[in-house]
Amino acid sequence: MTETQQIFTTGTMRTGTTLVGNILSMHPDIQVFAEKVHFFRFVYQKYSPLNLANAERALHHIRIRWYYRFGVTFDVDRVMARLEQERELTPAVLYNAIMTYLLERTMAKIWTENLAFHWHYIPHFLNMFPNGKVFHVVRDIRGVLASWREMTFWPGDLYLNTIFNWIDSVNMMAHYKQTLPADRYMTVRFEDIHADPEGMSRKLCDFLGVEFAELMIQPEKWEESFDANFVEANVSSHTKKKVYGFNPDRAHTWKRVLEPWEVTLTETLAAKQMESVGYEPSQTSYDPADVRLGLDKLAGDPFLLKCWQLYQATGQGNDFLPNDPTDPKTWSTPDRFGKFADSPLLQEFESDMEAVERHIHAKYGDNQ
């Protein structure tokens, strides 16, 4: 496996991983691949045994998903040619072959996969790549909840599970700070970037061992500089418009968006974790009616009730999702506000997936 430097950026939904990715993508040596490959969601430990047949199957699945969701091409044969030269086929070899193929389409030297919701895979990533480094991003849970409520397709009150997801992510931050090398794992606060873009951008560069680039803090130039095939600007869930750059006021949007009972539920459940990462509660006491309403919301949904009961028993959050994100019927359209399942392309997508199976069986027979 050819050694390059690898970066992995993750956090909860709506936590600021896209902002970190936007900053990094403006460095001439770094190319960010955001929400495209999704190796841990779509590939890792899902193609067993990991042989050439299953590797090609995985690559074709990536090709089809990219075409229908993003309109981006993927050259399976080119990646397979690389894999056929490897002495051993491992998850790290497959992952690096995919990302290196993408990197070769750019002028950069370092690849970055930028994904929300994969903090439990951080040790896996670092074990795969001796040169790998990780950014674990956190944002005020109240801002996360306010944003996700407006963005998600989860019905009813399921958006409230964001609270338990956030608790789990912050708990894992504390664990990783104790167990992972400081020169390979770095936590980043969303609000700190908005408050001090240059200072934080320089810290990101110092951690990676690269020179600071002025373009990283010149958001007025980002849109024209982004490679639209790989980098996505953040989309505000409140305005439904792309957002570039830095604005400290975004740290306070939740104050005019969340209902009192939502703030109460969030601050009472996540009080310990909020304190651990420097977020102050908005009040010292809460209206009992708001407390009851929040708990009734949790008790009124079977999925949320399960998460709440786990929290009560263990004090822990979770990384559970109420749906299967690998199921195309749960996907959003590229603008993030439509449903892929409502698209006329869903049937063509499924037909192409079936054609892959016929191809693999014809090429490899029983040797798969």
DAUR-V200290 format. One record per pair of residues at least 12 apart in sequence whose ideal C-beta (glycine too) atoms are under 10 Angstrom apart, sorted by the first residue. I is the first residue (numbers start at 1). J is the second residue. If there is no record, write none. Layout:
[[I	J] [I	J]]
This chain:
[[1	82] [1	86] [1	87] [1	88] [1	90] [1	92] [1	93] [1	94] [1	95] [1	96] [1	97] [1	100] [1	128] [1	129] [2	82] [2	85] [2	86] [2	93] [2	96] [2	97] [2	100] [3	96] [3	129] [3	130] [3	131] [4	96] [4	99] [4	100] [4	103] [4	108] [4	109] [4	110] [4	111] [4	129] [4	131] [4	132] [5	29] [5	30] [5	109] [5	110] [5	111] [5	112] [5	129] [5	131] [5	132] [5	133] [5	208] [5	209] [5	210] [6	92] [6	95] [6	96] [6	99] [6	100] [6	103] [6	110] [6	111] [6	112] [6	113] [6	125] [6	126] [6	128] [6	129] [6	130] [6	131] [6	132] [6	133] [6	134] [7	20] [7	21] [7	24] [7	30] [7	31] [7	32] [7	110] [7	111] [7	112] [7	113] [7	114] [7	125] [7	129] [7	131] [7	132] [7	133] [7	134] [7	135] [7	204] [7	207] [7	208] [8	39] [8	40] [8	111] [8	112] [8	113] [8	114] [8	115] [8	118] [8	119] [8	121] [8	122] [8	124] [8	125] [8	126] [8	128] [8	129] [8	132] [8	133] [8	134] [8	135] [8	136] [8	185] [9	21] [9	24] [9	32] [9	34] [9	112] [9	113] [9	114] [9	115] [9	116] [9	118] [9	133] [9	134] [9	135] [9	136] [9	137] [9	186] [9	188] [9	204] [10	40] [10	113] [10	114] [10	115] [10	116] [10	117] [10	118] [10	119] [10	120] [10	121] [10	122] [10	125] [10	134] [10	135] [10	136] [10	137] [10	169] [11	115] [11	116] [11	117] [11	118] [11	119] [11	135] [11	136] [11	137] [11	138] [11	139] [11	144] [11	165] [11	166] [11	169] [11	170] [11	173] [11	187] [11	188] [11	190] [12	116] [12	117] [12	119] [12	137] [12	138] [12	139] [12	141] [12	144] [12	145] [12	148] [12	162] [12	163] [12	165] [12	166] [12	167] [12	168] [12	169] [12	170] [12	317] [12	319] [13	116] [13	117] [13	139] [13	144] [13	145] [13	147] [13	148] [13	151] [13	152] [13	159] [13	162] [13	165] [13	166] [13	169] [13	321] [14	116] [14	139] [14	143] [14	144] [14	145] [14	146] [14	147] [14	148] [14	149] [14	150] [14	151] [14	152] [14	162] [14	166] [14	190] [14	234] [14	237] [15	116] [15	117] [15	119] [15	136] [15	137] [15	138] [15	139] [15	140] [15	141] [15	143] [15	144] [15	147] [15	148] [15	162] [15	165] [15	166] [15	169] [15	188] [15	189] [15	190] [16	116] [16	135] [16	137] [16	138] [16	139] [16	140] [16	143] [16	144] [16	147] [16	188] [16	189] [16	190] [16	191] [16	192] [16	193] [16	194] [16	234] [16	250] [17	32] [17	34] [17	35] [17	114] [17	115] [17	116] [17	117] [17	118] [17	135] [17	136] [17	137] [17	139] [17	188] [17	190] [17	234] [18	32] [18	34] [18	35] [18	114] [18	116] [18	137] [18	231] [18	232] [18	233] [18	234] [18	235] [18	243] [19	137] [19	139] [19	188] [19	190] [19	193] [19	194] [19	197] [19	200] [19	219] [19	233] [19	234] [19	243] [19	244] [19	245] [19	246] [19	250] [20	32] [20	112] [20	114] [20	135] [20	136] [20	137] [20	188] [20	190] [20	193] [20	200] [20	201] [20	204] [21	33] [21	34] [21	35] [21	112] [21	113] [21	114] [21	115] [21	135] [21	137] [21	230] [21	231] [21	232] [21	233] [21	234] [22	34] [22	114] [22	216] [22	219] [22	222] [22	225] [22	226] [22	231] [22	232] [22	233] [22	234] [22	243] [22	244] [22	245] [23	188] [23	193] [23	197] [23	200] [23	201] [23	204] [23	205] [23	213] [23	215] [23	216] [23	217] [23	219] [23	222] [23	245] [23	246] [24	110] [24	112] [24	114] [24	135] [24	201] [24	204] [24	205] [24	208] [24	210] [24	213] [24	216] [24	231] [25	106] [25	108] [25	112] [25	114] [25	215] [25	216] [25	222] [25	225] [25	226] [25	227] [25	230] [25	231] [25	232] [26	201] [26	213] [26	214] [26	215] [26	216] [26	217] [26	218] [26	219] [26	221] [26	222] [26	225] [26	226] [26	231] [27	108] [27	109] [27	110] [27	112] [27	201] [27	204] [27	205] [27	208] [27	210] [27	211] [27	212] [27	213] [27	215] [27	216] [28	106] [28	107] [28	108] [28	109] [28	210] [28	211] [28	213] [28	215] [29	107] [29	108] [29	109] [29	110] [29	205] [29	208] [29	210] [29	211] [29	213] [30	103] [30	106] [30	108] [30	109] [30	110] [30	111] [30	112] [30	204] [30	205] [30	208] [30	210] [30	213] [30	216] [31	99] [31	102] [31	103] [31	104] [31	105] [31	106] [31	107] [31	108] [31	109] [31	110] [31	111] [31	112] [31	227] [31	230] [31	231] [32	106] [32	108] [32	110] [32	111] [32	112] [32	113] [32	114] [32	226] [32	227] [32	230] [32	231] [32	232] [33	98] [33	99] [33	102] [33	103] [33	106] [33	111] [33	112] [33	113] [33	114] [33	115] [33	227] [33	229] [33	230] [33	231] [34	112] [34	113] [34	114] [34	115] [34	116] [34	230] [34	231] [34	232] [34	233] [35	69] [35	70] [35	113] [35	114] [35	115] [35	116] [35	230] [35	232] [35	336] [36	62] [36	65] [36	66] [36	69] [36	70] [36	72] [36	74] [36	98] [36	102] [36	113] [36	114] [36	115] [36	229] [36	230] [36	231] [36	232] [37	62] [37	65] [37	66] [37	74] [37	95] [37	98] [37	99] [37	102] [37	111] [37	113] [37	115] [37	230] [38	62] [38	65] [38	113] [38	115] [38	117] [38	118] [38	325] [38	326] [39	58] [39	62] [39	91] [39	94] [39	95] [39	96] [39	98] [39	99] [39	113] [39	115] [39	118] [39	121] [39	124] [39	125] [39	128] [40	91] [40	95] [40	113] [40	115] [40	117] [40	118] [40	120] [40	121] [40	122] [40	124] [40	125] [41	115] [41	117] [41	118] [41	121] [41	325] [41	326] [42	58] [42	61] [42	62] [42	65] [42	325] [42	326] [43	55] [43	58] [43	59] [43	61] [43	62] [43	91] [43	94] [43	95] [43	98] [44	58] [44	91] [44	94] [44	95] [44	118] [44	121] [44	124] [44	125] [44	128] [45	91] [45	124] [46	58] [46	61] [46	326] [47	59] [47	61] [47	91] [47	94] [47	368] [49	89] [49	368] [50	88] [50	89] [50	90] [50	91] [50	93] [50	94] [51	89] [51	364] [51	367] [51	368] [52	80] [52	83] [52	84] [52	86] [52	89] [52	363] [52	364] [52	367] [52	368] [53	360] [53	361] [53	363] [53	364] [53	365] [53	366] [53	367] [53	368] [54	89] [54	94] [54	360] [54	364] [54	368] [55	76] [55	79] [55	80] [55	83] [55	84] [55	86] [55	89] [55	93] [55	94] [55	97] [55	98] [56	76] [56	77] [56	79] [56	80] [56	83] [56	356] [56	359] [56	360] [56	363] [56	364] [56	368] [57	76] [57	356] [57	357] [57	359] [57	360] [57	364] [57	368] [58	76] [58	79] [58	94] [58	98] [58	356] [59	74] [59	75] [59	76] [59	77] [59	78] [59	79] [59	80] [59	83] [59	94] [59	97] [59	98] [59	101] [59	356] [60	74] [60	76] [60	80] [60	352] [60	353] [60	355] [60	356] [60	357] [60	359] [60	360] [61	74] [61	76] [61	326] [61	352] [61	353] [61	356] [62	74] [62	76] [62	79] [62	98] [63	75] [63	76] [63	79] [63	352] [63	356] [64	76] [64	328] [64	348] [64	349] [64	350] [64	351] [64	352] [64	353] [64	355] [64	356] [65	326] [65	328] [65	331] [65	349] [65	352] [65	353] [66	229] [67	345] [67	348] [67	349] [67	352] [68	328] [68	331] [68	334] [68	340] [68	343] [68	345] [68	346] [68	348] [68	349] [68	350] [68	352] [68	353] [69	328] [69	331] [69	332] [69	333] [69	334] [69	340] [69	343] [69	345] [69	349] [70	228] [70	229] [70	230] [70	232] [70	334] [71	228] [71	229] [71	334] [72	102] [72	228] [72	229] [72	230] [73	229] [74	98] [74	101] [74	102] [75	101] [75	105] [76	101] [76	356] [78	97] [78	101] [78	104] [79	94] [79	97] [79	98] [79	99] [79	100] [79	101] [79	102] [80	97] [81	97] [81	101] [82	94] [82	96] [82	97] [82	98] [82	100] [82	101] [82	104] [83	97] [83	98] [85	97] [90	128] [91	124] [91	127] [91	128] [92	124] [92	125] [92	127] [92	128] [92	129] [92	130] [92	132] [93	128] [95	111] [95	113] [95	125] [95	128] [95	129] [96	111] [96	128] [96	129] [96	132] [98	111] [98	113] [99	111] [99	112] [99	113] [102	229] [102	230] [103	230] [105	227] [105	229] [105	230] [106	227] [106	229] [106	230] [108	227] [109	210] [110	131] [110	133] [110	208] [110	209] [110	210] [111	230] [112	133] [112	135] [112	208] [112	230] [112	231] [113	125] [114	135] [114	137] [114	230] [114	231] [114	232] [116	137] [116	165] [116	169] [117	165] [117	169] [117	319] [117	321] [117	325] [118	136] [118	319] [119	134] [119	136] [119	137] [119	138] [119	165] [119	168] [119	169] [119	170] [119	171] [119	172] [119	173] [119	175] [119	176] [119	319] [120	168] [120	169] [120	172] [120	319] [121	134] [121	319] [122	134] [122	135] [122	136] [122	172] [122	173] [122	175] [122	176] [122	180] [122	184] [122	185] [123	172] [123	175] [123	176] [123	179] [123	180] [123	185] [125	184] [126	176] [126	180] [126	181] [126	184] [126	185] [129	184] [130	184] [131	184] [132	184] [132	185] [133	181] [133	183] [133	184] [133	185] [133	186] [133	207] [133	208] [133	209] [134	176] [134	180] [134	184] [134	185] [134	186] [134	187] [134	207] [135	185] [135	186] [135	187] [135	188] [135	204] [135	207] [135	208] [136	169] [136	170] [136	172] [136	173] [136	176] [136	177] [136	180] [136	185] [136	186] [136	187] [136	188] [137	169] [137	173] [137	186] [137	187] [137	188] [137	189] [137	190] [137	193] [138	166] [138	169] [138	170] [138	173] [138	187] [138	188] [138	189] [138	190] [138	191] [138	192] [138	273] [138	276] [138	277] [138	278] [138	279] [139	166] [139	188] [139	189] [139	190] [139	191] [139	193] [139	194] [139	250] [139	251] [139	277] [139	279] [140	166] [140	189] [140	190] [140	191] [140	250] [140	251] [140	252] [140	253] [140	254] [140	266] [140	274] [140	277] [140	278] [140	279] [140	280] [141	162] [141	163] [141	165] [141	166] [141	167] [141	169] [141	170] [141	254] [141	266] [141	267] [141	269] [141	270] [141	273] [141	274] [141	277] [141	279] [142	163] [142	166] [142	251] [142	252] [142	253] [142	254] [142	255] [142	257] [142	258] [142	262] [142	263] [142	266] [142	267] [142	270] [142	274] [142	279] [142	281] [142	282] [143	190] [143	191] [143	250] [143	251] [143	252] [143	253] [143	254] [143	255] [143	257] [143	258] [143	279] [144	162] [144	163] [144	165] [144	166] [144	169] [144	190] [144	254] [144	266] [145	159] [145	160] [145	162] [145	163] [145	166] [145	254] [145	257] [145	258] [145	262] [145	263] [145	265] [145	266] [145	270] [146	159] [146	162] [146	237] [146	238] [146	253] [146	254] [146	255] [146	256] [146	257] [146	258] [146	259] [146	262] [146	263] [146	266] [147	159] [147	162] [147	234] [147	236] [147	237] [147	238] [147	250] [147	253] [147	254] [147	257] [148	160] [148	161] [148	162] [148	163] [148	165] [148	166] [148	237] [149	162] [149	237] [149	238] [149	254] [149	257] [149	258] [149	259] [149	262] [150	236] [150	237] [150	238] [150	239] [150	240] [150	257] [150	337] [151	235] [151	236] [151	237] [151	238] [151	240] [151	332] [151	336] [151	337] [152	237] [152	322] [152	332] [153	323] [153	330] [153	331] [153	332] [153	336] [153	337] [153	338] [153	339] [153	341] [154	303] [154	321] [154	322] [154	323] [154	330] [155	301] [155	322] [155	323] [156	297] [156	300] [156	301] [156	303] [156	304] [156	322] [157	262] [157	294] [157	296] [157	297] [157	298] [157	300] [157	301] [157	303] [157	304] [158	301] [158	303] [158	304] [158	307] [158	321] [158	322] [158	323] [159	262] [159	304] [159	322] [160	262] [160	265] [160	266] [160	269] [160	294] [160	297] [160	298] [160	301] [160	303] [160	304] [160	307] [160	308] [161	298] [161	301] [161	303] [161	304] [161	306] [161	307] [161	308] [161	317] [161	318] [161	320] [161	321] [161	322] [162	266] [162	317] [163	262] [163	265] [163	266] [163	267] [163	268] [163	269] [163	270] [163	273] [163	294] [163	298] [163	304] [163	307] [163	308] [163	311] [163	317] [164	269] [164	270] [164	298] [164	304] [164	306] [164	307] [164	308] [164	310] [164	311] [164	316] [164	317] [164	318] [164	319] [164	320] [165	307] [165	317] [165	318] [165	319] [165	320] [165	321] [166	266] [166	269] [166	270] [166	273] [166	274] [166	277] [166	317] [167	269] [167	270] [167	272] [167	273] [167	274] [167	307] [167	311] [167	315] [167	316] [167	317] [167	318] [168	273] [168	307] [168	311] [168	316] [168	317] [168	318] [168	319] [168	320] [169	273] [169	277] [169	317] [169	319] [170	187] [170	270] [170	272] [170	273] [170	274] [170	276] [170	277] [170	279] [170	317] [171	272] [171	273] [171	276] [171	315] [171	316] [171	317] [172	317] [172	319] [173	185] [173	187] [173	273] [173	276] [173	277] [174	187] [174	273] [174	276] [174	277] [182	207] [183	207] [183	209] [184	207] [185	207] [186	203] [186	204] [186	206] [186	207] [186	208] [187	277] [188	200] [188	203] [188	204] [188	207] [189	251] [189	277] [189	278] [189	279] [190	250] [190	251] [191	248] [191	250] [191	251] [191	252] [191	278] [191	279] [192	251] [192	278] [193	217] [193	246] [193	248] [194	245] [194	246] [194	247] [194	248] [194	249] [194	250] [194	251] [195	246] [195	248] [195	251] [196	217] [196	246] [196	248] [197	216] [197	217] [197	218] [197	219] [197	245] [197	246] [197	248] [198	212] [198	214] [198	216] [198	217] [198	246] [199	217] [200	216] [200	217] [200	246] [201	213] [201	214] [201	215] [201	216] [201	217] [201	246] [202	216] [202	217] [204	216] [217	245] [217	246] [218	244] [218	245] [219	233] [219	243] [219	244] [219	245] [219	246] [219	247] [220	244] [220	245] [221	244] [221	245] [222	242] [222	244] [222	245] [223	242] [223	244] [226	244] [232	334] [232	336] [233	245] [234	250] [235	335] [235	336] [235	337] [236	250] [236	253] [237	253] [237	257] [237	336] [237	337] [238	250] [238	253] [238	256] [238	257] [240	335] [240	336] [240	337] [251	279] [254	266] [254	282] [255	282] [258	282] [259	290] [259	293] [259	294] [260	282] [260	283] [260	286] [260	287] [260	289] [260	290] [260	293] [260	294] [261	286] [261	287] [261	289] [261	290] [261	291] [261	292] [261	293] [261	294] [261	295] [261	296] [261	297] [262	290] [262	293] [262	294] [262	297] [263	281] [263	282] [263	283] [263	286] [263	290] [263	294] [264	281] [264	282] [264	283] [264	285] [264	286] [264	287] [264	288] [264	289] [264	290] [264	291] [264	292] [264	293] [264	294] [264	295] [265	286] [265	290] [265	291] [265	293] [265	294] [265	295] [265	297] [265	298] [266	281] [266	282] [266	294] [267	279] [267	280] [267	281] [267	282] [267	283] [267	286] [267	294] [268	281] [268	286] [268	290] [268	291] [268	294] [268	295] [269	294] [269	295] [269	298] [269	308] [269	311] [269	317] [270	311] [270	317] [272	315] [273	317] [295	308] [298	311] [301	322] [302	322] [303	320] [303	321] [303	322] [303	323] [304	322] [306	318] [306	320] [307	320] [307	322] [327	340] [327	341] [328	340] [328	341] [328	343] [328	345] [328	346] [328	349] [328	350] [328	353] [329	341] [329	342] [329	346] [331	343] [331	346] [331	349] [333	345]]
